[in-house]
Amino acid sequence: MKDKIRVLIFGASGTIGTPLIRRLTKADYVITAVSRNLHVKGHKLKTQGPPGYIVLEECNIYDEEKIRNLVKQNSIVINLIGILAERGKINTFENVNEKFPSLLSKICKEYSVKQFIHLSSLGIDESSIDSYYAKSKLNGENYIRKNFNEATILRPSVVYSVDDEFTCKFMSLLNKIPFVFPIYYRGKTLFRPIHVSDLAEIIFQIIFQNIKSKTIECVGSEEISLKNILQRLLMLTGKKKLLLPIPLFVAKVIAGFFEFAPKPIFTIDQLRLLKFNNIPSGKFKTNFDIGLPSRKNFDIEIKKYSWMYSDGGQFSQEKYKDTI
């Protein structure tokens, strides 16, 4: 075990972290998986690789001493932490999306880690003029480049999987809201959704091929509008809803109302993001350009878990249709 490469992952228990851990342990890397609440998610992390390949650590992003201790024991560091909505006075865009990447990149430089990989977001150059989230992600990238110019920054489009915050949230809402579903900016916003396993493979290959000092836009193979995504989700869940474009001022009122929830499903800042397409900018290479194409098909992958939001649940799957 002493000769194996050690990888430190912050945000290890999230949507991207768990499949990434599986991919890395399969290739004989030893993982230090960091989460802020192991008592909730530790059991899940333990099952992502063989015994002895995963070390669990509980740490928050404000514990500099603990972060230093972890970084100096690993040769590769990956930051998957980021927030799309602020919660309270501590979990702010500035603290999570800016200050933590800045601190982590400084520490990585200080301890001469072999690779530092940071997960950012696609489209933030353009959307940063309106969105606080996008501006904070862009600032975080700039701090990293200043502190550790060999870092690799990944900018994925929306990431989808069985436990994501995109397709699952929309299917849940489509399931709950009767008859009419509101869409913003006429549903014309474009995305290049990427499956979580494709993104995990890209990160693995960046480590394996020792790619450094790059900003890479990570996208799926298909460009889809928000309206078309919703239409596909309705079809896959067997639902019928009228997708109704609504005026911007009404959308702002709805988003403002949702912001008061403990876990807001939609915010005014996210509404601002929808003004801008989430597709390659042309300023940086994509995963396709560097020989790492996305292979998963959007409809095929969504179908694997869309039954959870269909009438009849698991019995709405095709394998049960002839037995009911």
Secondary structure, DSSP 8 states (H G I E B T S, - for coil): -TTS-EEEEETTTSTTHHHHHHHHHHTT-EEEEEES-HHHHHHHHHTTS-TTSEEEEE--TT-HHHHHHHHTT-SEEEE----SS-BTTTB-HIIIIIIHHHHHHHHHHHTT-SEEEEE--TTHHHHTTT-HHHHHHHHHHHHHHHH-TT-EEEEE--EE-TT-SSHHHHHHHHHHS-SEEEESGGG--EE--EEHHHHHHHHHHHHHTT--S-EEEE--S--EEHHHHHHHHHHHHT---EEEE--HHHHHHHHHHHTTSSS-S--HHHHHHTTS-BS--SSSEETTTTT------HHHHHHHHHGGGSTTGGGGSHHHHTT-
